Amino acid sequence: MAVSSWNWNLVPCLCRGQLSDSNASFLRAARAGNLDKVVEYLKGGIDINTCNQ
């Protein structure tokens, strides 16, 4: 599947507390379209329900 055909739907949400460094890094990678890094975080068990609001 080509990267351009993926539909990224990142919706902001309300969170309590601070983001961990790994959560913030995951969000940066996702927004930048860095799929290799996103997959690495997902395989590492990152919480995909994280947000940075």
mmCIF entry with sequence, helices, sheets and N, C-alpha, C, O atoms, coordinates in Angstrom:
data_MODEL
# 
_entry.id   MODEL 
# 
_entity.id                         1 
_entity.type                       polymer 
_entity.pdbx_number_of_molecules   1 
# 
_entity_poly.entity_id                      1 
_entity_poly.type                           'polypeptide(L)' 
_entity_poly.nstd_linkage                   no 
_entity_poly.nstd_monomer                   no 
_entity_poly.pdbx_seq_one_letter_code       MAVSSWNWNLVPCLCRGQLSDSNASFLRAARAGNLDKVVEYLKGGIDINTCNQ 
_entity_poly.pdbx_seq_one_letter_code_can   MAVSSWNWNLVPCLCRGQLSDSNASFLRAARAGNLDKVVEYLKGGIDINTCNQ 
_entity_poly.pdbx_strand_id                 A 
# 
loop_
_entity_poly_seq.entity_id 
_entity_poly_seq.num 
_entity_poly_seq.mon_id 
_entity_poly_seq.hetero 
1 1  MET n 
1 2  ALA n 
1 3  VAL n 
1 4  SER n 
1 5  SER n 
1 6  TRP n 
1 7  ASN n 
1 8  TRP n 
1 9  ASN n 
1 10 LEU n 
1 11 VAL n 
1 12 PRO n 
1 13 CYS n 
1 14 LEU n 
1 15 CYS n 
1 16 ARG n 
1 17 GLY n 
1 18 GLN n 
1 19 LEU n 
1 20 SER n 
1 21 ASP n 
1 22 SER n 
1 23 ASN n 
1 24 ALA n 
1 25 SER n 
1 26 PHE n 
1 27 LEU n 
1 28 ARG n 
1 29 ALA n 
1 30 ALA n 
1 31 ARG n 
1 32 ALA n 
1 33 GLY n 
1 34 ASN n 
1 35 LEU n 
1 36 ASP n 
1 37 LYS n 
1 38 VAL n 
1 39 VAL n 
1 40 GLU n 
1 41 TYR n 
1 42 LEU n 
1 43 LYS n 
1 44 GLY n 
1 45 GLY n 
1 46 ILE n 
1 47 ASP n 
1 48 ILE n 
1 49 ASN n 
1 50 THR n 
1 51 CYS n 
1 52 ASN n 
1 53 GLN n 
# 
_struct_asym.id          A 
_struct_asym.entity_id   1 
# 
loop_
_struct_conf.conf_type_id 
_struct_conf.id 
_struct_conf.pdbx_PDB_helix_id 
_struct_conf.beg_label_comp_id 
_struct_conf.beg_label_asym_id 
_struct_conf.beg_label_seq_id 
_struct_conf.pdbx_beg_PDB_ins_code 
_struct_conf.end_label_comp_id 
_struct_conf.end_label_asym_id 
_struct_conf.end_label_seq_id 
_struct_conf.pdbx_end_PDB_ins_code 
_struct_conf.beg_auth_comp_id 
_struct_conf.beg_auth_asym_id 
_struct_conf.beg_auth_seq_id 
_struct_conf.end_auth_comp_id 
_struct_conf.end_auth_asym_id 
_struct_conf.end_auth_seq_id 
_struct_conf.pdbx_PDB_helix_class 
_struct_conf.details 
_struct_conf.pdbx_PDB_helix_length 
HELX_P HELX_P1 AA1 VAL A 3  ? SER A 5  ? VAL A 3  SER A 5  5 ? 3  
HELX_P HELX_P2 AA2 ASP A 21 ? ALA A 32 ? ASP A 21 ALA A 32 1 ? 12 
HELX_P HELX_P3 AA3 LEU A 35 ? LYS A 43 ? LEU A 35 LYS A 43 1 ? 9  
# 
_struct_conf_type.id          HELX_P 
_struct_conf_type.criteria    ? 
_struct_conf_type.reference   ? 
# 
loop_
_atom_site.group_PDB 
_atom_site.id 
_atom_site.type_symbol 
_atom_site.label_atom_id 
_atom_site.label_alt_id 
_atom_site.label_comp_id 
_atom_site.label_asym_id 
_atom_site.label_entity_id 
_atom_site.label_seq_id 
_atom_site.pdbx_PDB_ins_code 
_atom_site.Cartn_x 
_atom_site.Cartn_y 
_atom_site.Cartn_z 
_atom_site.occupancy 
_atom_site.B_iso_or_equiv 
_atom_site.pdbx_formal_charge 
_atom_site.auth_seq_id 
_atom_site.auth_comp_id 
_atom_site.auth_asym_id 
_atom_site.auth_atom_id 
_atom_site.pdbx_PDB_model_num 
ATOM 1   N N  . MET A 1 1  ? 0.848  -1.181 0.000  1.00 0.00 ? 1  MET A N  1 
ATOM 2   C CA . MET A 1 1  ? 0.000  0.000  0.000  1.00 0.00 ? 1  MET A CA 1 
ATOM 3   C C  . MET A 1 1  ? 0.888  1.237  0.000  1.00 0.00 ? 1  MET A C  1 
ATOM 4   O O  . MET A 1 1  ? 1.792  1.363  0.826  1.00 0.00 ? 1  MET A O  1 
ATOM 5   N N  . ALA A 1 2  ? 0.635  2.112  -0.897 1.00 0.00 ? 2  ALA A N  1 
ATOM 6   C CA . ALA A 1 2  ? 1.409  3.346  -0.992 1.00 0.00 ? 2  ALA A CA 1 
ATOM 7   C C  . ALA A 1 2  ? 1.066  4.276  0.164  1.00 0.00 ? 2  ALA A C  1 
ATOM 8   O O  . ALA A 1 2  ? -0.083 4.353  0.600  1.00 0.00 ? 2  ALA A O  1 
ATOM 9   N N  . VAL A 1 3  ? 2.071  4.972  0.645  1.00 0.00 ? 3  VAL A N  1 
ATOM 10  C CA . VAL A 1 3  ? 1.878  5.893  1.766  1.00 0.00 ? 3  VAL A CA 1 
ATOM 11  C C  . VAL A 1 3  ? 0.826  6.937  1.433  1.00 0.00 ? 3  VAL A C  1 
ATOM 12  O O  . VAL A 1 3  ? 0.029  7.306  2.296  1.00 0.00 ? 3  VAL A O  1 
ATOM 13  N N  . SER A 1 4  ? 0.811  7.414  0.207  1.00 0.00 ? 4  SER A N  1 
ATOM 14  C CA . SER A 1 4  ? -0.125 8.473  -0.163 1.00 0.00 ? 4  SER A CA 1 
ATOM 15  C C  . SER A 1 4  ? -1.580 8.022  -0.099 1.00 0.00 ? 4  SER A C  1 
ATOM 16  O O  . SER A 1 4  ? -2.484 8.856  -0.047 1.00 0.00 ? 4  SER A O  1 
ATOM 17  N N  . SER A 1 5  ? -1.818 6.703  -0.103 1.00 0.00 ? 5  SER A N  1 
ATOM 18  C CA . SER A 1 5  ? -3.198 6.224  -0.052 1.00 0.00 ? 5  SER A CA 1 
ATOM 19  C C  . SER A 1 5  ? -3.693 6.033  1.377  1.00 0.00 ? 5  SER A C  1 
ATOM 20  O O  . SER A 1 5  ? -4.869 5.735  1.586  1.00 0.00 ? 5  SER A O  1 
ATOM 21  N N  . TRP A 1 6  ? -2.816 6.200  2.358  1.00 0.00 ? 6  TRP A N  1 
ATOM 22  C CA . TRP A 1 6  ? -3.226 6.055  3.755  1.00 0.00 ? 6  TRP A CA 1 
ATOM 23  C C  . TRP A 1 6  ? -4.037 7.271  4.167  1.00 0.00 ? 6  TRP A C  1 
ATOM 24  O O  . TRP A 1 6  ? -3.759 8.383  3.719  1.00 0.00 ? 6  TRP A O  1 
ATOM 25  N N  . ASN A 1 7  ? -5.014 7.074  4.998  1.00 0.00 ? 7  ASN A N  1 
ATOM 26  C CA . ASN A 1 7  ? -5.853 8.164  5.471  1.00 0.00 ? 7  ASN A CA 1 
ATOM 27  C C  . ASN A 1 7  ? -5.563 8.384  6.949  1.00 0.00 ? 7  ASN A C  1 
ATOM 28  O O  . ASN A 1 7  ? -6.055 7.641  7.798  1.00 0.00 ? 7  ASN A O  1 
ATOM 29  N N  . TRP A 1 8  ? -4.771 9.396  7.259  1.00 0.00 ? 8  TRP A N  1 
ATOM 30  C CA . TRP A 1 8  ? -4.450 9.709  8.649  1.00 0.00 ? 8  TRP A CA 1 
ATOM 31  C C  . TRP A 1 8  ? -5.534 10.625 9.199  1.00 0.00 ? 8  TRP A C  1 
ATOM 32  O O  . TRP A 1 8  ? -5.810 11.685 8.637  1.00 0.00 ? 8  TRP A O  1 
ATOM 33  N N  . ASN A 1 9  ? -6.133 10.216 10.280 1.00 0.00 ? 9  ASN A N  1 
ATOM 34  C CA . ASN A 1 9  ? -7.195 11.004 10.893 1.00 0.00 ? 9  ASN A CA 1 
ATOM 35  C C  . ASN A 1 9  ? -6.816 11.227 12.348 1.00 0.00 ? 9  ASN A C  1 
ATOM 36  O O  . ASN A 1 9  ? -7.314 10.534 13.235 1.00 0.00 ? 9  ASN A O  1 
ATOM 37  N N  . LEU A 1 10 ? -5.944 12.182 12.595 1.00 0.00 ? 10 LEU A N  1 
ATOM 38  C CA . LEU A 1 10 ? -5.497 12.481 13.947 1.00 0.00 ? 10 LEU A CA 1 
ATOM 39  C C  . LEU A 1 10 ? -6.381 13.579 14.516 1.00 0.00 ? 10 LEU A C  1 
ATOM 40  O O  . LEU A 1 10 ? -6.311 14.731 14.088 1.00 0.00 ? 10 LEU A O  1 
ATOM 41  N N  . VAL A 1 11 ? -7.204 13.217 15.473 1.00 0.00 ? 11 VAL A N  1 
ATOM 42  C CA . VAL A 1 11 ? -8.175 14.132 16.052 1.00 0.00 ? 11 VAL A CA 1 
ATOM 43  C C  . VAL A 1 11 ? -7.694 14.539 17.438 1.00 0.00 ? 11 VAL A C  1 
ATOM 44  O O  . VAL A 1 11 ? -7.341 13.678 18.244 1.00 0.00 ? 11 VAL A O  1 
ATOM 45  N N  . PRO A 1 12 ? -7.676 15.839 17.730 1.00 0.00 ? 12 PRO A N  1 
ATOM 46  C CA . PRO A 1 12 ? -7.271 16.262 19.068 1.00 0.00 ? 12 PRO A CA 1 
ATOM 47  C C  . PRO A 1 12 ? -8.255 15.773 20.126 1.00 0.00 ? 12 PRO A C  1 
ATOM 48  O O  . PRO A 1 12 ? -9.445 15.617 19.856 1.00 0.00 ? 12 PRO A O  1 
ATOM 49  N N  . CYS A 1 13 ? -7.751 15.537 21.320 1.00 0.00 ? 13 CYS A N  1 
ATOM 50  C CA . CYS A 1 13 ? -8.608 15.094 22.415 1.00 0.00 ? 13 CYS A CA 1 
ATOM 51  C C  . CYS A 1 13 ? -8.189 15.802 23.697 1.00 0.00 ? 13 CYS A C  1 
ATOM 52  O O  . CYS A 1 13 ? -7.146 16.454 23.741 1.00 0.00 ? 13 CYS A O  1 
ATOM 53  N N  . LEU A 1 14 ? -8.988 15.676 24.714 1.00 0.00 ? 14 LEU A N  1 
ATOM 54  C CA . LEU A 1 14 ? -8.693 16.276 26.003 1.00 0.00 ? 14 LEU A CA 1 
ATOM 55  C C  . LEU A 1 14 ? -7.938 15.278 26.864 1.00 0.00 ? 14 LEU A C  1 
ATOM 56  O O  . LEU A 1 14 ? -8.340 14.120 26.982 1.00 0.00 ? 14 LEU A O  1 
ATOM 57  N N  . CYS A 1 15 ? -6.856 15.722 27.457 1.00 0.00 ? 15 CYS A N  1 
ATOM 58  C CA . CYS A 1 15 ? -6.040 14.844 28.300 1.00 0.00 ? 15 CYS A CA 1 
ATOM 59  C C  . CYS A 1 15 ? -5.730 15.548 29.607 1.00 0.00 ? 15 CYS A C  1 
ATOM 60  O O  . CYS A 1 15 ? -5.782 16.774 29.707 1.00 0.00 ? 15 CYS A O  1 
ATOM 61  N N  . ARG A 1 16 ? -5.407 14.742 30.602 1.00 0.00 ? 16 ARG A N  1 
ATOM 62  C CA . ARG A 1 16 ? -4.958 15.273 31.885 1.00 0.00 ? 16 ARG A CA 1 
ATOM 63  C C  . ARG A 1 16 ? -3.475 14.980 32.039 1.00 0.00 ? 16 ARG A C  1 
ATOM 64  O O  . ARG A 1 16 ? -3.018 13.902 31.658 1.00 0.00 ? 16 ARG A O  1 
ATOM 65  N N  . GLY A 1 17 ? -2.724 15.910 32.586 1.00 0.00 ? 17 GLY A N  1 
ATOM 66  C CA . GLY A 1 17 ? -1.311 15.668 32.848 1.00 0.00 ? 17 GLY A CA 1 
ATOM 67  C C  . GLY A 1 17 ? -0.421 15.947 31.656 1.00 0.00 ? 17 GLY A C  1 
ATOM 68  O O  . GLY A 1 17 ? -0.864 16.422 30.611 1.00 0.00 ? 17 GLY A O  1 
ATOM 69  N N  . GLN A 1 18 ? 0.835  15.640 31.848 1.00 0.00 ? 18 GLN A N  1 
ATOM 70  C CA . GLN A 1 18 ? 1.845  15.877 30.822 1.00 0.00 ? 18 GLN A CA 1 
ATOM 71  C C  . GLN A 1 18 ? 2.045  14.647 29.952 1.00 0.00 ? 18 GLN A C  1 
ATOM 72  O O  . GLN A 1 18 ? 1.812  13.521 30.392 1.00 0.00 ? 18 GLN A O  1 
ATOM 73  N N  . LEU A 1 19 ? 2.470  14.863 28.735 1.00 0.00 ? 19 LEU A N  1 
ATOM 74  C CA . LEU A 1 19 ? 2.828  13.763 27.848 1.00 0.00 ? 19 LEU A CA 1 
ATOM 75  C C  . LEU A 1 19 ? 4.208  13.256 28.224 1.00 0.00 ? 19 LEU A C  1 
ATOM 76  O O  . LEU A 1 19 ? 5.083  14.032 28.606 1.00 0.00 ? 19 LEU A O  1 
ATOM 77  N N  . SER A 1 20 ? 4.394  11.956 28.115 1.00 0.00 ? 20 SER A N  1 
ATOM 78  C CA . SER A 1 20 ? 5.737  11.430 28.281 1.00 0.00 ? 20 SER A CA 1 
ATOM 79  C C  . SER A 1 20 ? 6.532  11.766 27.028 1.00 0.00 ? 20 SER A C  1 
ATOM 80  O O  . SER A 1 20 ? 5.954  12.107 25.996 1.00 0.00 ? 20 SER A O  1 
ATOM 81  N N  . ASP A 1 21 ? 7.838  11.673 27.114 1.00 0.00 ? 21 ASP A N  1 
ATOM 82  C CA . ASP A 1 21 ? 8.682  11.960 25.955 1.00 0.00 ? 21 ASP A CA 1 
ATOM 83  C C  . ASP A 1 21 ? 8.360  11.037 24.797 1.00 0.00 ? 21 ASP A C  1 
ATOM 84  O O  . ASP A 1 21 ? 8.355  11.467 23.643 1.00 0.00 ? 21 ASP A O  1 
ATOM 85  N N  . SER A 1 22 ? 8.089  9.758  25.093 1.00 0.00 ? 22 SER A N  1 
ATOM 86  C CA . SER A 1 22 ? 7.803  8.808  24.014 1.00 0.00 ? 22 SER A CA 1 
ATOM 87  C C  . SER A 1 22 ? 6.468  9.121  23.350 1.00 0.00 ? 22 SER A C  1 
ATOM 88  O O  . SER A 1 22 ? 6.341  8.971  22.135 1.00 0.00 ? 22 SER A O  1 
ATOM 89  N N  . ASN A 1 23 ? 5.468  9.554  24.120 1.00 0.00 ? 23 ASN A N  1 
ATOM 90  C CA . ASN A 1 23 ? 4.177  9.918  23.528 1.00 0.00 ? 23 ASN A CA 1 
ATOM 91  C C  . ASN A 1 23 ? 4.321  11.138 22.630 1.00 0.00 ? 23 ASN A C  1 
ATOM 92  O O  . ASN A 1 23 ? 3.761  11.174 21.534 1.00 0.00 ? 23 ASN A O  1 
ATOM 93  N N  . ALA A 1 24 ? 5.064  12.132 23.087 1.00 0.00 ? 24 ALA A N  1 
ATOM 94  C CA . ALA A 1 24 ? 5.277  13.333 22.281 1.00 0.00 ? 24 ALA A CA 1 
ATOM 95  C C  . ALA A 1 24 ? 6.047  12.989 21.012 1.00 0.00 ? 24 ALA A C  1 
ATOM 96  O O  . ALA A 1 24 ? 5.750  13.521 19.942 1.00 0.00 ? 24 ALA A O  1 
ATOM 97  N N  . SER A 1 25 ? 7.030  12.108 21.124 1.00 0.00 ? 25 SER A N  1 
ATOM 98  C CA . SER A 1 25 ? 7.806  11.695 19.953 1.00 0.00 ? 25 SER A CA 1 
ATOM 99  C C  . SER A 1 25 ? 6.934  10.940 18.963 1.00 0.00 ? 25 SER A C  1 
ATOM 100 O O  . SER A 1 25 ? 7.066  11.115 17.752 1.00 0.00 ? 25 SER A O  1 
ATOM 101 N N  . PHE A 1 26 ? 6.043  10.100 19.480 1.00 0.00 ? 26 PHE A N  1 
ATOM 102 C CA . PHE A 1 26 ? 5.117  9.365  18.617 1.00 0.00 ? 26 PHE A CA 1 
ATOM 103 C C  . PHE A 1 26 ? 4.239  10.335 17.830 1.00 0.00 ? 26 PHE A C  1 
ATOM 104 O O  . PHE A 1 26 ? 4.058  10.170 16.624 1.00 0.00 ? 26 PHE A O  1 
ATOM 105 N N  . LEU A 1 27 ? 3.697  11.339 18.503 1.00 0.00 ? 27 LEU A N  1 
ATOM 106 C CA . LEU A 1 27 ? 2.838  12.311 17.832 1.00 0.00 ? 27 LEU A CA 1 
ATOM 107 C C  . LEU A 1 27 ? 3.607  13.119 16.792 1.00 0.00 ? 27 LEU A C  1 
ATOM 108 O O  . LEU A 1 27 ? 3.089  13.390 15.709 1.00 0.00 ? 27 LEU A O  1 
ATOM 109 N N  . ARG A 1 28 ? 4.846  13.505 17.118 1.00 0.00 ? 28 ARG A N  1 
ATOM 110 C CA . ARG A 1 28 ? 5.664  14.234 16.144 1.00 0.00 ? 28 ARG A CA 1 
ATOM 111 C C  . ARG A 1 28 ? 5.912  13.389 14.901 1.00 0.00 ? 28 ARG A C  1 
ATOM 112 O O  . ARG A 1 28 ? 5.812  13.884 13.778 1.00 0.00 ? 28 ARG A O  1 
ATOM 113 N N  . ALA A 1 29 ? 6.235  12.118 15.103 1.00 0.00 ? 29 ALA A N  1 
ATOM 114 C CA . ALA A 1 29 ? 6.496  11.219 13.969 1.00 0.00 ? 29 ALA A CA 1 
ATOM 115 C C  . ALA A 1 29 ? 5.241  11.037 13.124 1.00 0.00 ? 29 ALA A C  1 
ATOM 116 O O  . ALA A 1 29 ? 5.317  11.024 11.896 1.00 0.00 ? 29 ALA A O  1 
ATOM 117 N N  . ALA A 1 30 ? 4.090  10.897 13.772 1.00 0.00 ? 30 ALA A N  1 
ATOM 118 C CA . ALA A 1 30 ? 2.836  10.701 13.040 1.00 0.00 ? 30 ALA A CA 1 
ATOM 119 C C  . ALA A 1 30 ? 2.489  11.937 12.223 1.00 0.00 ? 30 ALA A C  1 
ATOM 120 O O  . ALA A 1 30 ? 2.103  11.826 11.059 1.00 0.00 ? 30 ALA A O  1 
ATOM 121 N N  . ARG A 1 31 ? 2.623  13.101 12.820 1.00 0.00 ? 31 ARG A N  1 
ATOM 122 C CA . ARG A 1 31 ? 2.299  14.339 12.105 1.00 0.00 ? 31 ARG A CA 1 
ATOM 123 C C  . ARG A 1 31 ? 3.246  14.600 10.945 1.00 0.00 ? 31 ARG A C  1 
ATOM 124 O O  . ARG A 1 31 ? 2.854  15.158 9.920  1.00 0.00 ? 31 ARG A O  1 
ATOM 125 N N  . ALA A 1 32 ? 4.499  14.190 11.119 1.00 0.00 ? 32 ALA A N  1 
ATOM 126 C CA . ALA A 1 32 ? 5.501  14.410 10.076 1.00 0.00 ? 32 ALA A CA 1 
ATOM 127 C C  . ALA A 1 32 ? 5.419  13.365 8.970  1.00 0.00 ? 32 ALA A C  1 
ATOM 128 O O  . ALA A 1 32 ? 6.066  13.500 7.932  1.00 0.00 ? 32 ALA A O  1 
ATOM 129 N N  . GLY A 1 33 ? 4.626  12.327 9.191  1.00 0.00 ? 33 GLY A N  1 
ATOM 130 C CA . GLY A 1 33 ? 4.516  11.276 8.185  1.00 0.00 ? 33 GLY A CA 1 
ATOM 131 C C  . GLY A 1 33 ? 5.687  10.322 8.192  1.00 0.00 ? 33 GLY A C  1 
ATOM 132 O O  . GLY A 1 33 ? 5.939  9.642  7.197  1.00 0.00 ? 33 GLY A O  1 
ATOM 133 N N  . ASN A 1 34 ? 6.412  10.261 9.302  1.00 0.00 ? 34 ASN A N  1 
ATOM 134 C CA . ASN A 1 34 ? 7.571  9.379  9.433  1.00 0.00 ? 34 ASN A CA 1 
ATOM 135 C C  . ASN A 1 34 ? 7.077  7.975  9.792  1.00 0.00 ? 34 ASN A C  1 
ATOM 136 O O  . ASN A 1 34 ? 7.064  7.591  10.961 1.00 0.00 ? 34 ASN A O  1 
ATOM 137 N N  . LEU A 1 35 ? 6.672  7.217  8.768  1.00 0.00 ? 35 LEU A N  1 
ATOM 138 C CA . LEU A 1 35 ? 6.025  5.926  8.993  1.00 0.00 ? 35 LEU A CA 1 
ATOM 139 C C  . LEU A 1 35 ? 6.934  4.905  9.649  1.00 0.00 ? 35 LEU A C  1 
ATOM 140 O O  . LEU A 1 35 ? 6.471  4.095  10.452 1.00 0.00 ? 35 LEU A O  1 
ATOM 141 N N  . ASP A 1 36 ? 8.221  4.926  9.323  1.00 0.00 ? 36 ASP A N  1 
ATOM 142 C CA . ASP A 1 36 ? 9.140  3.975  9.949  1.00 0.00 ? 36 ASP A CA 1 
ATOM 143 C C  . ASP A 1 36 ? 9.158  4.173  11.463 1.00 0.00 ? 36 ASP A C  1 
ATOM 144 O O  . ASP A 1 36 ? 9.123  3.207  12.225 1.00 0.00 ? 36 ASP A O  1 
ATOM 145 N N  . LYS A 1 37 ? 9.214  5.423  11.886 1.00 0.00 ? 37 LYS A N  1 
ATOM 146 C CA . LYS A 1 37 ? 9.251  5.729  13.318 1.00 0.00 ? 37 LYS A CA 1 
ATOM 147 C C  . LYS A 1 37 ? 7.910  5.398  13.976 1.00 0.00 ? 37 LYS A C  1 
ATOM 148 O O  . LYS A 1 37 ? 7.881  4.868  15.087 1.00 0.00 ? 37 LYS A O  1 
ATOM 149 N N  . VAL A 1 38 ? 6.803  5.706  13.301 1.00 0.00 ? 38 VAL A N  1 
ATOM 150 C CA . VAL A 1 38 ? 5.475  5.396  13.837 1.00 0.00 ? 38 VAL A CA 1 
ATOM 151 C C  . VAL A 1 38 ? 5.335  3.895  14.052 1.00 0.00 ? 38 VAL A C  1 
ATOM 152 O O  . VAL A 1 38 ? 4.868  3.458  15.104 1.00 0.00 ? 38 VAL A O  1 
ATOM 153 N N  . VAL A 1 39 ? 5.735  3.109  13.066 1.00 0.00 ? 39 VAL A N  1 
ATOM 154 C CA . VAL A 1 39 ? 5.652  1.648  13.187 1.00 0.00 ? 39 VAL A CA 1 
ATOM 155 C C  . VAL A 1 39 ? 6.532  1.164  14.332 1.00 0.00 ? 39 VAL A C  1 
ATOM 156 O O  . VAL A 1 39 ? 6.148  0.260  15.074 1.00 0.00 ? 39 VAL A O  1 
ATOM 157 N N  . GLU A 1 40 ? 7.708  1.760  14.477 1.00 0.00 ? 40 GLU A N  1 
ATOM 158 C CA . GLU A 1 40 ? 8.609  1.394  15.572 1.00 0.00 ? 40 GLU A CA 1 
ATOM 159 C C  . GLU A 1 40 ? 7.934  1.631  16.926 1.00 0.00 ? 40 GLU A C  1 
ATOM 160 O O  . GLU A 1 40 ? 7.999  0.779  17.813 1.00 0.00 ? 40 GLU A O  1 
ATOM 161 N N  . TYR A 1 41 ? 7.289  2.781  17.082 1.00 0.00 ? 41 TYR A N  1 
ATOM 162 C CA . TYR A 1 41 ? 6.588  3.078  18.336 1.00 0.00 ? 41 TYR A CA 1 
ATOM 163 C C  . TYR A 1 41 ? 5.421  2.122  18.559 1.00 0.00 ? 41 TYR A C  1 
ATOM 164 O O  . TYR A 1 41 ? 5.201  1.669  19.682 1.00 0.00 ? 41 TYR A O  1 
ATOM 165 N N  . LEU A 1 42 ? 4.674  1.812  17.506 1.00 0.00 ? 42 LEU A N  1 
ATOM 166 C CA . LEU A 1 42 ? 3.536  0.900  17.639 1.00 0.00 ? 42 LEU A CA 1 
ATOM 167 C C  . LEU A 1 42 ? 3.989  -0.494 18.042 1.00 0.00 ? 42 LEU A C  1 
ATOM 168 O O  . LEU A 1 42 ? 3.360  -1.132 18.886 1.00 0.00 ? 42 LEU A O  1 
ATOM 169 N N  . LYS A 1 43 ? 5.070  -0.967 17.448 1.00 0.00 ? 43 LYS A N  1 
ATOM 170 C CA . LYS A 1 43 ? 5.606  -2.281 17.816 1.00 0.00 ? 43 LYS A CA 1 
ATOM 171 C C  . LYS A 1 43 ? 6.120  -2.282 19.250 1.00 0.00 ? 43 LYS A C  1 
ATOM 172 O O  . LYS A 1 43 ? 6.133  -3.319 19.913 1.00 0.00 ? 43 LYS A O  1 
ATOM 173 N N  . GLY A 1 44 ? 6.543  -1.109 19.725 1.00 0.00 ? 44 GLY A N  1 
ATOM 174 C CA . GLY A 1 44 ? 7.036  -0.976 21.093 1.00 0.00 ? 44 GLY A CA 1 
ATOM 175 C C  . GLY A 1 44 ? 5.927  -0.835 22.120 1.00 0.00 ? 44 GLY A C  1 
ATOM 176 O O  . GLY A 1 44 ? 6.200  -0.763 23.318 1.00 0.00 ? 44 GLY A O  1 
ATOM 177 N N  . GLY A 1 45 ? 4.668  -0.794 21.667 1.00 0.00 ? 45 GLY A N  1 
ATOM 178 C CA . GLY A 1 45 ? 3.547  -0.755 22.593 1.00 0.00 ? 45 GLY A CA 1 
ATOM 179 C C  . GLY A 1 45 ? 3.120  0.632  23.033 1.00 0.00 ? 45 GLY A C  1 
ATOM 180 O O  . GLY A 1 45 ? 2.507  0.777  24.091 1.00 0.00 ? 45 GLY A O  1 
ATOM 181 N N  . ILE A 1 46 ? 3.427  1.653  22.253 1.00 0.00 ? 46 ILE A N  1 
ATOM 182 C CA . ILE A 1 46 ? 3.012  3.018  22.595 1.00 0.00 ? 46 ILE A CA 1 
ATOM 183 C C  . ILE A 1 46 ? 1.488  3.098  22.660 1.00 0.00 ? 46 ILE A C  1 
ATOM 184 O O  . ILE A 1 46 ? 0.796  2.419  21.901 1.00 0.00 ? 46 ILE A O  1 
ATOM 185 N N  . ASP A 1 47 ? 0.970  3.919  23.555 1.00 0.00 ? 47 ASP A N  1 
ATOM 186 C CA . ASP A 1 47 ? -0.478 4.120  23.670 1.00 0.00 ? 47 ASP A CA 1 
ATOM 187 C C  . ASP A 1 47 ? -0.943 4.998  22.517 1.00 0.00 ? 47 ASP A C  1 
ATOM 188 O O  . ASP A 1 47 ? -0.604 6.180  22.459 1.00 0.00 ? 47 ASP A O  1 
ATOM 189 N N  . ILE A 1 48 ? -1.716 4.427  21.601 1.00 0.00 ? 48 ILE A N  1 
ATOM 190 C CA . ILE A 1 48 ? -2.146 5.187  20.426 1.00 0.00 ? 48 ILE A CA 1 
ATOM 191 C C  . ILE A 1 48 ? -3.274 6.156  20.745 1.00 0.00 ? 48 ILE A C  1 
ATOM 192 O O  . ILE A 1 48 ? -3.664 6.940  19.880 1.00 0.00 ? 48 ILE A O  1 
ATOM 193 N N  . ASN A 1 49 ? -3.798 6.127  21.940 1.00 0.00 ? 49 ASN A N  1 
ATOM 194 C CA . ASN A 1 49 ? -4.869 7.040  22.343 1.00 0.00 ? 49 ASN A CA 1 
ATOM 195 C C  . ASN A 1 49 ? -4.311 8.281  23.025 1.00 0.00 ? 49 ASN A C  1 
ATOM 196 O O  . ASN A 1 49 ? -5.032 8.963  23.754 1.00 0.00 ? 49 ASN A O  1 
ATOM 197 N N  . THR A 1 50 ? -3.060 8.575  22.801 1.00 0.00 ? 50 THR A N  1 
ATOM 198 C CA . THR A 1 50 ? -2.427 9.723  23.427 1.00 0.00 ? 50 THR A CA 1 
ATOM 199 C C  . THR A 1 50 ? -2.774 11.009 22.679 1.00 0.00 ? 50 THR A C  1 
ATOM 200 O O  . THR A 1 50 ? -3.154 10.968 21.509 1.00 0.00 ? 50 THR A O  1 
ATOM 201 N N  . CYS A 1 51 ? -2.644 12.134 23.349 1.00 0.00 ? 51 CYS A N  1 
ATOM 202 C CA . CYS A 1 51 ? -2.859 13.430 22.710 1.00 0.00 ? 51 CYS A CA 1 
ATOM 203 C C  . CYS A 1 51 ? -1.959 14.455 23.373 1.00 0.00 ? 51 CYS A C  1 
ATOM 204 O O  . CYS A 1 51 ? -1.314 14.161 24.379 1.00 0.00 ? 51 CYS A O  1 
ATOM 205 N N  . ASN A 1 52 ? -1.914 15.642 22.823 1.00 0.00 ? 52 ASN A N  1 
ATOM 206 C CA . ASN A 1 52 ? -1.008 16.659 23.373 1.00 0.00 ? 52 ASN A CA 1 
ATOM 207 C C  . ASN A 1 52 ? -1.700 17.985 23.625 1.00 0.00 ? 52 ASN A C  1 
ATOM 208 O O  . ASN A 1 52 ? -1.078 19.040 23.494 1.00 0.00 ? 52 ASN A O  1 
ATOM 209 N N  . GLN A 1 53 ? -2.943 17.954 23.976 1.00 0.00 ? 53 GLN A N  1 
ATOM 210 C CA . GLN A 1 53 ? -3.660 19.203 24.192 1.00 0.00 ? 53 GLN A CA 1 
ATOM 211 C C  . GLN A 1 53 ? -3.467 19.697 25.601 1.00 0.00 ? 53 GLN A C  1 
ATOM 212 O O  . GLN A 1 53 ? -4.002 20.744 25.966 1.00 0.00 ? 53 GLN A O  1 
# 
